[in-house]
């Protein structure tokens, strides 16, 4: 990726130029890196930008000294930067001058230290105090607490809502109830051991997390995976997209009182989980991919079973849409509720179904094809109003498009190996281990030392169920990642949630949240 360096006192000026003149309308990610003990400034702030007009990517790096870790805020340029800068401040202690509300976002305000700094011990624990009053100095009006025990907030989200009767005047979100710091754990494990941790990001489609992470490490190491492994990864990704959307729609509508729809969506979901269990032994947290391929080939029955499931899916979509699209109550609860414009969606860093519902036809699989997505025949559905209704309907159509892709994958599935022959990542065959010194040495080094990508960095991204899932990996040439930053689609999407529900009713807040499909494990990692 093209990379430029910027002075920390000039980054705001450069950001404005890049947005207005070079058309970089998306700030996809912002993160910190701690180079403690290296012959350079201790910190770097790294920005990943995207221009939808030019289909171009750009990385910006800003060096930050330890004695004065401060950078200009770009939250006035891209709305997405607000929470990303707060996260960087929270976990690294880097300050962003000009930020409208610079405070911790994942950890409680009394937390001592910054856990992603290299000198913060991974085993250090701190007690969590009682919940803070999110209102601060804004105490006027009638405030209520919404979540985290409310069923619609999944036991992990909390908001303070300022009300005028039933109407929402203001909303202050709090996240971090599930935080386990995937990124800190990744620094303490070798590259292969990180794969199970990715399961716990968006656990509604964990196979896609496995694929995205493995692809990032493979790019870092220059490893090419076999063709059959590519097709299998597309198959598991599209099936995962379907089950993720089934969960999103089913729970969203049941939160609005439509219980019948839930059974139609979850019946098909269970059929797909039955197949997932056969390929990896688990249903939810899969740990299926391997760096260089996949752990096991798909069963022979797949070529009959999956088309049968897809027919069940088509019937389920028809049944649920038949219950909804002319239902007056459903239409009143969703049409023009929680709407966002295409411009605001881009500024907030929206991707995936929520962005496409706003009328922006950006999909990683089309814009930056991987694993032969450009060779399959399928379409990108978009909405018109960016409201709750469009977000639900886009997901319905995306499931149909995923089914089209899956049928083509099964028709074109090549034979051959499912794992690379590159022994930097793959174990040699047992016969080679038992009969040759080279095989024995390769096996020993990989088991005892792990794979060692060359020093460097990569930002790899795939189209997750909720949008662009990115992994920014920095390697120092050792067996463990020096830094892994996850670009979670939900983080950017949830940031706009308070703006989407202002002026609506309390019940609308439930409907809007479900349509965003915020997954707690992906949101705060």
N, C-alpha and C positions, 0 to 999 in steps of 0.2 A: 504494500500500500504506500502511495506517495506520502511522505512525511515532511513537515516543515517545523522549524523551531521558532518560537515567538518569545519576546521579552515579557516578563510577568506584568510590567507596567504598560504594555501596549496591546495585550491580548484583546481587550474590549474593542479597540479601534480595528484590529485585524478581523475580529469576529463580525463586526458591522460590515466591513468590506466584503468578506466572504459570503455573507448572507445576501447583501443587496446587489453586489456586482457579479459575483461568481455563482449566485443562485444556490448556495448551500442552505436549503430550507429546513433540513433536519439536523439536530444535534443528537446523534444516536446514543452516545455514551460519553461519560466523563469519569475518570478515576485517578487515583493517586498511586504512585509507586515509591517505595522507600528503598534507597540505595545506601543503606547504612554501611559505613566502612569502605565504600568504593571511592576511587579517586575522581569524584565529581560532586556536584551539589547533591545534598542528601535526598531531596524529594523531586519528583516530576509529577506534573498534572498532565494527563493525556486525554485529548478530545478526539472523538471519532465523528466525522461529519459526513453527510450524504446530500447530494444534489439530485433531486428527482427530475429536474429539467434536463440535466446532462448525464444522468445515470453514472455519477462519478463519486468516488470515495476519497476522503482526505483525513490524514492524522496530523494533529498539532500537538507538539510537546512544549511544555513550559517548565524550565528549571526553577526550583524553589530552594533557597538556602535554609539551613536548619535554624539559624539564629533569628530569622525573620520570615517565617513561613506564611507569606501572604501573596495573594494573586487577585487581580481584578475580577469581579464577577461578570459573567456574560448572561445572567438571568434576564437582563433587559433585552437581550437579542433573541434568545430561544427560551421559551417558558420551561422547557424540559430541564434546563440547567438549574433551576431552583432547588429541586430535591436532590439532584446528582451532586451539587456543590455541598449541600447539607450533609449528605452521606460521606463525602470526602473529608469534610471538616470533622465529622463525628469519629471516623475510623482512623484518620491520619493526623488530625489537628491542624490542617492547612486552612487558613482563613481566606475568605473571599470578600474583599472590600467592595462596598456598594450593594451587597446582598440585602434584600428587603427583610429577611428574618433568619439570620444565621444562628442556628442552634442545632443540638443533636436531633437525630431523626429516628435512629434505630435503637439507641441506648438511652437510658434515663439520664436526666440532666446532671445528677450528682455522681455519675460514673467517673472514676478516676483513671485518667490515661486514655490512650487511643489504641485499640486492640490490633489494628493491622500494621502498626509500626513493628519493625523487626526486633526491637528491644522489649516488646511486651510479651511476657511468657504465655505460652498457649495454655498452660494449666492453671493460670491465675484465675481465681473466682472472686466475684463480688456479690454481696447480697442486694436484692432488689427491694426498694422501698415501696410504700403504698403508692397507688396511682397519683399522678400529679394533676393539678387543676389546669386544664388546657386553656382556660379562658384568659389567664393572666390578668391584664388590666382592663380587659373588655368584659366587664361583669354586668353591664346594663342589659335589661331584657330578660326573657324567660329562656333558660337553658335546660336541656335534658341530655342525659347520657344515652347514647345509642351503641350497644355492643360493649365488650366483646361477647357477652353471653347470649345475645340475640341470635336466633337461628340463622338469620340472613347474613350475619357477620362472621359465620364459620368459627366462632369461638376465638378469633384472633384479631379482628379489626375493632377499633373503638373510635367513635366520633362524639364530639359535643355539638349539638344542634341548637341554634338560637331560633326560637319560634315566635311567630305572631299568630296565635291560634294553632291551626294545623299547618300553616305555611312556613317553610324554612327560609329564614333571613340570612343565616350564616352557618358555616360548618367548619369545624377544625378536626382534622383526622390525626390519629396516632397509630403508628405501626411499630412492630418489634416484639410482639407477644410470642412469636415462634422463632425468633432469631437464634441461630446456632452457628453462624459465621462459617459457611461453606468455604469461603476464600481463605480463612486462616487454617482450617483443617487441610485444605489442599496443599498448603505450603509444608505441611508436616507429614505428607504421604507421597509415595512415588506415583508416577503418572498412571499406572494401571489401577492402583488402589483408589484413585479419585472417581472412577466410573460409578461405583455404587452410590457415592455421594450425589452424583448428578440425578439419580432416581428421585431424590428428595426435593428437587426444585419444583417443577410442575409435575406433581405426582399423579395427575390425571392423564398424563401422556408421557410417562417417564422414558419410553423407548426413544422418543424424539430428542430428549436430553442426552441420552447415551450416544446417539448418532452425531449430534452437534459437537459434543466434546471430543469424541474420537476423531472426527474430521479435522478439528483444530490441531490436535497433536500430530496427526498425519501430515498436515500441511507444514507444520513446524519441522518435521523430520524428513520431508520429501518422500513419503511413502505412498505408493500407489496400491490401491486395494483391487482384488480381482473383480471382474465384471459381475459375476454371480452375487458377490457380496454387495455391490452397488444396488442391484435390483432388489435384493432382500431388504436393504436399508430403506429403499423407497416404499416397499410393501409395508414394512412395520411403521414407517412414518405416517403414511396415509391412513392406515388402520387406527393409529394413535390419534390422528386428527379427528377421525370420525368419532371415536369414543369420547374424546375431549369435548367435542361439540354436542354430543348427546347428553353428557353430564351438564354442560353449560345451559342448554335449552331446557332440559328436564327439570333441573333445580330452579332455574329462573322462573319458569311458568308455575311450578308448584309453590314458590314463594308468593305468587300472585293469586293462589287459590285454585289453580288448575291441576288437580292431583292426577286425573286420568292420563294426561300426557306423559307424566313421569313414568308410568308402567310401560308405555309404548317405547320410550327411548331407552329405558334401562334393560328391557328384555333383550334388545339387540346388543347393547353394550356387554351383557353377560356372555353372549355367544362369542363375541370377539375375545373376551378375556379367557374363555375356555381354550381358544387356540393359542393365545399368548402363553398360557400355562404349559402347553405342550412344547413350546420352543425353548422355554427357559426355566420352567419349574415354579414360576411365581406369577402373580396376577397384577400386582400393583407396582412393586419396586423390582425391576426386571434384571438389571445388570447384564444385558444381553450382548451388546457390542463388545468388540475387542479392538485395541489399536492395531489396525491392519486387516480388520474383517469383522466377523461375528463369531460367537462362541459355538454355535451349532447350526447345522443346516435345517431348513424347514421340513416338516413331515410331508410324505408323499400325498397324503390326503388333502393337503392345502389346496390343490388345483380343483378339487370338487367342493370342498367345504366352504372356502371363502366366497366363491360365486353364489353359493346357496345363502350364505349370510347376507350378501349384498342385496339379494332379492328380498330378504326379510327387512333389510334397511329401507329399501325403496317403498315397501308397503308401510313401514312405520312412519316414514316422512309424510307419505300421503295421508295417513290416518291423523297424524298430529296437525298438519297444516289444514286438513279438513275441519278440525275442531277449532282452529284459531283464526284463520284469515278472514272469516266473516262474523266472528264473534264480537259483538258490540262492546262487551266488557273488556275483552283483551285489547281491542283497538283503542278504546279510551284510555287504557292503562299504559299504552306503549307509543302511540302516534304522537310525535312532537314532544315527547317526554325525554329529558336528558339529552337534547340535541347538541351537536358540536359541529362547527363549520370545518370545511376542508383546511382552511388556513390555520385555524387554531389547533386542529388535530396534528398538523405537521409541526407546528411550533412546540407542542407538548411532547413530541416524539412518538406519537401514536403509530403503531404498525399493526398488521394482521387484520382480522375481521372488523375491529373497531375503526381502523383507518379507512378500510374499503367501504364500510357503511356510510362514511362521510363523502364518498364519491371519488376517492383517490385510488387508482388501480395499481398500487404498488404491492408486489408480491416477490419475495426473494427468489422464488423458483422460476419466475419469468425474467426478472431484471438481471439476476446473476445466477444463471442455471448451474446446477450441480447434479451429478448422478443421472444424466440423460433426461432431466425434466423438460428440456427444450425439444426433445424428440417425441414426447407424448402429446396426444391431442386432448386439450382441456382448456377451459376458460376461467377468467378471473371475474367473479361476480362483484358488483358494486351496488351501493345504495344511493339514495338521493338526499336524505335529510340528516343523516348521522344521528338518528334518534334510537331509542330502545327498540322500536319495531324493526328498523333497518338492520340493527346489529343481530337480532334474532334471525331475520330472513336471510341475511348473508350467510350465516352459519348453516342454515338448511341447504342452501344452494352449494356451499363449499363441500358438504358431505356428498352431494351428487357428483361433483367434479372429482373428488377423491375416489369415489367408486369407479369413475371412468378411467382414472389413472391406474388403479389396482387391476382392473380387467386387462389393460394393456400390458402391465408388468407380468401378469401370469401368462399371457400369450407369448411374450418375448423373452421370458426368463431363460438365460443361457445356462449351460452346464459348467462344470469346472470347479475349482477350489473355492472355498469360502474364506480363506485366510491367506494373507500375503506370504511369500517365500522369503521375505526380508528378515533375517535373523536378528536384526536390531530390535524388532518388536515381536516376532513370532518364535515360539519354541520349535526347535527342529523335530522331525519325526522321531518316534521312539527308537526305530531301527537304527537311525543315524546316531542317536545318543548312546545306544548300547554297543555299537560296532566301530565308531570312528572317534578319534580324539577331537576333531573339529566339532562334531555334533555335541560331544560331552562338554567341551569348553563353552560353546554358545549357550547351551542349556544352563550351565553353571553361572555364567555371567548374567544372564537375564533373570534367573531366579534370585541370585544373591545380591546383585548390584542394581537390577532394574534397567529399563531403557534410559538412555542419556541423549536427549535431543541436543543439537548444537546450540551454542549461545545465540540468542536472537529473540524475536518477538513476532507474534501473529495475531491478527484479529480475524477470526473466522465466524461466519454467520449463516444460519439456516432459517427456514420459515417454520417456526414453531406454531403450535395451535393458537397462541395468542398474539403472534407476530414475530418480529425478528429476535431470535435467540442468538446472542453473540458471546463468544469466549475470547477474551484478550489474554494471551499467555506470554509471559516473559520467562525465558530460560537463561540460566547462567552456565549451562553445560553440565549440570549435575543431574542426579537421578530424581530429584524432586522439583516441582515447579517453583521458580523464584516468586512468581506472582501470577495469580489467576483472577481475572475480573469477569464476572458474569454480567452480561447485558440482559436483564430480565424484562420482557415485554410489559409485564404487569406494573412495574415500577413507574414507568412513564405514563401509563394509562390511568392508574389510580390517582396520580397527582392532580388530574383535572376533575376528579369526582366532586369535590366541594363546589366547583363552578357549575357542574352539570345539574346539581340538585337545588341550587338556590332558586327561590321563587316557586318551587313545587311543594307538594304535600309530603308528609312523613312516609306515607305508603309508597309514594313515587321513589323515595330514596332506596327502598327495598328493590323495586323493579329495575332501577338504573344500575345498582350495584351488581345484580345478577347478570345483566346484559353485558357488563364489562368483563365478566368471568375472571375476577381477580382471584388468583391462587396464592394462598398465604406463603407457601414454601418458596415460590418464585419471587414474590414481592419483597420479602426481607431476607431471604436466603439464610 
